[in-house]
Amino acid sequence: MKTLILKAAMSLLTVGACYTSSSAQIAIKDETGRPLMTKQYTDVKGSPYLADEWYKGTVELTNGTIYDEMNLMYDQVKDELIFKAAGEQAQAFEASSVYAFTIHLQKDGLPEEKKNYRKGFIPVDGAPDMAFYEVLADGQTQLLKRTKKVVFEEIPYGSSTKVKDIRESSYYYIARSGKLVKIKADKKSVLKALKDQAPALEKYAKANKLNLKDDAGLAQLVAYYNGL
């Protein structure tokens, strides 16, 4: 049997809703798999997802096939990409089948925010081989962010009831040829990682009043570095 592209099944287009590939103009099809557990985060404070709503996005598979206009959610506890067709139950991509994806977040009254994620980097800090990283700046040198969420359980003092909540940590990396160097979100750390152009970068950051504790400021600085 061929390796399954998806971990869960779509019903062979019986609902008449399909996703088409911009490169191959074919529909995602699969015959076996499992639906997601609907009660997997019951009684947990906080959200395991990038966003709690379905947003449109694009998915690129490891075989080069690209699917547009999919309804996507990203589970940051399981590091798992989820999709849903109209009228279908939420289902998950096979972890090894997805190379990259983009989710277009559109919240009321705010500009669209495009989130780009990719895998294929040499893992550090105990990250799995299939870990997704948010690409904040792309090019020969990349700025990556890995957001890790965990379900933390504790019994508060004086209570006999266990409490579960989501805790989030974020880590930043400079990547070259797939190799990662961990940095902090501050000027000293990023200039050390990009020390071959440190004077020019420091001058640029000062002239443009970049906040290097902020994703946008860090991304702008690395994009400038790639242009030097």
N, C-alpha and C positions, 0 to 999 in steps of 0.2 A: 504493500500500500504506500502511496506517495506520502511524503511528510506533510502533515496537515498545516495549512497556512493559519488556520484559526483554531483556538482552543475550544470554541463553542460553535454550535451550528447555526447557520441561517437556513431558513426553510425553503431553499431552492426557489426563492422569488414568488412563493404562493401568495404573498400579500401584495405583490405587484410593485413593491418598493425595492430598488436596488441601487448600489453605489457603482459608478462607472469610473474606470481608470482613464486619466488624461493621456496616458501613454499607450495603453492597449485597448481602451474602450471595451472592457469586459466587466462582468459582474463578479463580485465575490461569491463563491459557492463553496459549501462544505456540507458533509452529510453526518458527521459525528461530532460530539463534544459535550460540554456541560454548561448550563446557565450559571450565572453568578448567584451566590447565596444572598438572598435579600435581607437577611437578618445578621449579617456578619459584623456590623458595627452598632448593634443594639445597646442602649444604655451607655453610650460613650459620649463624653463632653468634647466638643470641638469637631472639626471636619477632617476626614482623612484625604479629601480631594483637593486638587488645585482650585476647583470651583464646584459648588454644589448643584449647578445647573448644567444641562447639555448645551454645548456650543459647537458651532461648525468648525471643521478642521480638515487638514490634509494628512494622509499617512503614506509614507514611503516604505515599502517592504525591502527586505534584504536582497530580493531577486530583481530589484529595480522597478517593480510595478508601483504606480502611484494612484491613490484613490482620493478624490476630492469631495468636498461637501458632505463629509460624514458627521454624524452626531457623536461627539466624543466627550469622555470624562477621563481624568487622569488620577488614579489612586496612588497617592504618594506614600502610603504605608506599605503597600505591596509592590510599589514601583511598576504598576500594571496599567496598560492602556485599555479602556473599555469603549465599546461602541454599541449603538442601538439603531436598528432600522424602524421605520414607522410601524407601530403595532406589534413590535417584537420585544422580547425580554432582553435586558442588558446582557451582553456577552463580552468575553475577553479575547484579545489577540494572544496567540502563542508568543511567549516572550522572545524566542529566537527569530521570529518572523519579521519583526518591526525594526527598521534601521533608524528612522526619524519620523517626527510628527510635529505639526503646528496646530495650535488651538487659537482661535480668534475670540478673545473675551470681549463681550460688548455689554457693559452695564449701563443702566439708565442714566442719561445725562453726562456720560463720560466718553472720551474718545476710545475707539477700538484699541485693544492691547493685544498684540500678537506674541504668543509664547512659542519659541522654537526649542525642540528637544532632539537630542541625538545620542547614539551609543557608539561603541567601537573604540573607546579610549582605554589605554592600559590602566587597570584599576589601582588605586592607592587607598589608604585609610580603611582597608577592609571592605571596600565596595565590591559588589559582585561583578563578574565580567559583563553581564547584561544590563548594568546600571544605565539609566538615562541621565543626561546632563542638560541643563538649560544653556543654550548658546547665546550669551549676551553680546558677544562681538565675534565676528567670523573673519576668516582670512588665514594667512600663513601662520599667524599667532592668534589663538582664540582665547576668549575669556569665558569660562564655564562656571556654572553654579549648580551645586547638587543640594536639593532640599530633601531632607530625610524626616519623615514623621513616624513616630512610634506610639503604640497604645501603652500607656503607663498605668499600672494598677497599684493602689495603696489603700490601706485601712486607716482613715484619720484617727488621731488620738481621741480616745473616749468613745469610739464608735465600733460597732461590730459589722458594719456594712462596707464592702469593698467598693471603691470608687475608681472608675476608669476614665482617663482623659487623653486627648491627643497632644503630644508634645513635638514641637518642630525645631529642627536645627538646620542651618544653611552653611555650606562650605564653598569657597571660591578657589578656582584653579586657573593658572596660565597653561595653555596646552600648545605644544609644538610637535608635529609628527606623531600625534596620538599620546605623547608622554605628558604627564601632568605634574605641575609644580604648585603646591598649595600656597595660597596667599591669604592675608587678612584684607578686609575691606578698609584699607587706609593707605595714605600716601607712601609711607615708609616701606611697606611690604610690596606694593606694586612696583615702585621704583627700583627696589632691590631685584625683583624678578626680571625687570626690563632694563638692567643697569647699563647696557650698551648704548642706550639713548636717554639715560636718566636726566641729564641737564636740559635737553630739549623738551622732554615730557614735563618736567617740573615747571619750566617756563610757560608751556602751553596750558597746564592746569591752572596756574596762577592767573594768566591773562584771561582765561575763560571762566574763572571762578568755579571750577569743577568741585563738586562735593564727592570726594573719593571714598566716602562711607556709604554712598548710594549707588545702586546698580547702574543707573543711567550715566552717572559721572565716570565710573570705572569703565563702562563700555565705550564711552566717547574717547577716553584716553587711549585705550587699546586700539580702537579704530584709527586714531591719529598715528599711533606707533606703526601700524601696518602700512601707512602711507609714506613713512619717512624713507 
